[in-house]
Amino acid sequence: MDTSLLPEWQRLQVLRAEADYASVKKDVRVAYALWCVVGIFGGHRFYLGDTTRSIIMCFTLGGLGIWTLLDVFFVARRVRTVNRTRRAAVMSRLGIIDGAFPV
C-alpha cells in the first residue's frame, strides 16, 4: 500500500496495521517443513489454525497417509487463504479499507 499521499496520522495507522499483519502472517516454507516432518499427525494444519482437521489427522494418521499426501498440493493455497483472512481482520479492526485483496 502506497502511504506517501496520506496524512501523517493515516500513514502511521497503515504502518501499524502492516506491522500487526506481519506478526500473524504464516509462511509457506514453514508449513511445508511441518508437512514434511509431522504431516502425518497434522502438524502443518495446527500451524495454520485448522485445529479440528489436525485432531482428525492425528487420530487417523493423516487418513492413513492419503490425506497427508494430498495436502502437498493444498498447503500453499491454504496458507494464502489464512493470510488473506488474517490481513482482512487486522485491517478491519483498525478501520482501514484495503485494496490489496479485492472481495
Residue, then its C-alpha position, 0 to 999 in steps of 0.5 A: m500500500d502506497t502511504s506517501l499521499l496520506p496524512e501523517w496520522q493515516r500513514l502511521q495507522v497503515l504502518r501499524a496495521e502492516a506491522d500487526y499483519a506481519s506478526v500473524k502472517k504464516d509462511v509457506r516454507v514453514a508449513y511445508a517443513l511441518w508437512c514434511v516432518v509431522g504431516i502425518f499427525g497434522g502438524h502443518r494444519f495446527y500451524l495454520g489454525d485448522t485445529t479440528r482437521s489436525i485432531i482428525m489427522c492425528f487420530t487417523l494418521g493423516g487418513l492413513g497417509i492419503w490425506t497427508l499426501l494430498d495436502v502437498f498440493f493444498v498447503a500453499r493455497r491454504v496458507r494464502t487463504v489464512n493470510r488473506t483472512r488474517r490481513a482482512a481482520v487486522m485491517s478491519r479492526l483498525g478501520i482501514i479499507d484495503g485494496a490489496f485483496p479485492v472481495 
